[in-house]
Amino acid sequence: MCLGIPGRVEEVKGDEAIVSFGGARRSVRLDLVDNVSVGDYVIVHAGFAIQVLDQEAALEMLEMLREMFRE
């Protein structure tokens, strides 16, 4: 199973961004998405942002993931 995890963009540097996943920060490639800005949420898979999400959708997805992994 493959998971795309939502994270919040903290910095954008060309085709890369620093994305925060609950405090853990990772460098992520932006080649597959357009118009990413600081504060946006993106779904990340295998080091690439694959979709930009609005905040409401991202927080909902994060809550669902928390619930899934609590059980």
C-alpha positions, 0 to 999 in steps of 0.5 A, spaced: 500 500 500 502 506 498 500 513 502 500 520 500 501 524 506 499 531 507 504 536 510 504 544 510 509 548 506 514 552 510 519 554 504 519 554 497 526 554 493 525 553 486 522 546 484 523 544 492 519 546 498 520 544 505 514 541 508 512 540 515 509 533 517 507 534 524 514 538 526 518 533 522 521 537 516 523 534 509 525 537 502 520 535 497 520 536 490 514 540 486 515 538 479 508 535 479 504 541 482 503 548 480 503 554 484 505 552 491 506 557 496 508 558 503 502 555 508 499 551 502 498 544 504 500 538 499 500 531 499 507 528 498 508 521 496 515 518 495 518 525 496 514 529 491 508 533 492 503 530 488 497 535 489 495 541 493 490 541 498 486 546 501 487 547 509 480 544 510 481 538 506 488 537 509 486 537 516 480 532 515 485 527 512 490 528 517 485 527 522 482 520 518 490 518 518 490 519 526 484 515 527 486 509 522 493 509 526 490 509 533 486 502 532 
